[in-house]
Amino acid sequence: MIPILLFLSFALCASAQASEKKKERLPKDSIYQGMSVKVDIAMPILELARSKGKIQDYELAFNVRLANRFYPTIEVGYALADVTADGGHYTGQGGFARVGMDLSALKKRGGDNCLMVGLRLAGAYQGFQITDVPVYGDYWPMGKVNYYNQHKFDCWGEVVAGCQVQIWKGFQMGWYVRMKLLMTRTDKQGDALPAYLPGFGYRRDFNWGFNYYLAYKF
């Protein structure tokens, strides 16, 4: 499904860029060119398929087009997970937010269709618990331990690349590919760490992400 969506995006972007050559470009002194509100449809579908609903991830994004090239962006969302981790049972839920800037990657700037590259600073706060985690001695299990009512804030950085095209009047579609670097890798107090981070994915130093948006421009 993802390759088909990517192909459609590139095809629409190429078609839209060709049609825009016939249109008058926006005035050079025009700074603000509108705001887009985006709903991610990729992550809910992907997680339903690969985790059978044990992980749910929902996201909205907002960006503003400035000076035909700059796209300040805010992304917010909510996620929950109910999975097996560290030999125990992990459940957690919480919200996340990302802020950053995208830059048009096309030499010819202007219009509502573009390829973009950008950076994000992101954070997530969640409550979670881990139960039935086995504790091992030198040679055999010593029993199990539970972590209840845990809370954790994590932050990470992202490098993103994507596409945004107008498909009909104010309606748009687009995608992002994300490379994520976790900054909060350990806990100084030695407490339990969440296995899944809202907006980031499973806890590891590096992670990849993909979003496919439907959007409307105001």
C-alpha positions, 0 to 999 in steps of 0.5 A: 500500500505504501509504494502505491501511495508514494507513486500517486504522490509523486505523480500528482506532484509532477502533474501539479508542478506542470500545471502551475507553470501556467499560473502567475506566481505569488507576489515576492513581497507576500510573506504568509501564504496560508495554513494547512491542517493535516490528519495522518492516516498511515499510522492507524492503518499500519499499526492495526495491520501489524499489531492487531490493534495492540498499538494505536497511534493518532496524529494531527499536524499544522504548518504555515507556508511563508515566503514560498519556501519556509514551513513552520510545523507543529505536530501533536498526537496520542498513542497507546500500547498493550504489548509484551516487553522485557519478558513482562506485560507492558501497557502505556498511553500518553501524548506527544508533540513535535515542533520544527521547520520544513524547507522547500527542496525545489529550485522553483518555489511557489504554489501549494505543491512541493518537496520538503526537508526539515528538522523536528524537536519532539517530546512525549509524556506518558503513564505506564506499567510493566507487570510480571517482569522476571528477575534472574539470579546467578543461575535461575529466576528469582521471581517477578516484579511489577512497576505500577503508576510509572510516568516518563517524559522522553525527547528526541530529534528528527530529520524528515523528508516529504511531499505535499500536493494539492489534489482539489481546491483546498484539499491536499495530500502528502507524506513524510519519512522520518529518521529519529534519534532518541535523546533520553536513553537512560533513567538516572533513578534506575526506574523502569523505562517505557517500552513504547514511546508515543510518536517515536515507536519502540524504545531504541536509540534510532527509529524510522517513521512514516506518515501519510496525510490528508490535509486542508489548506485555509 
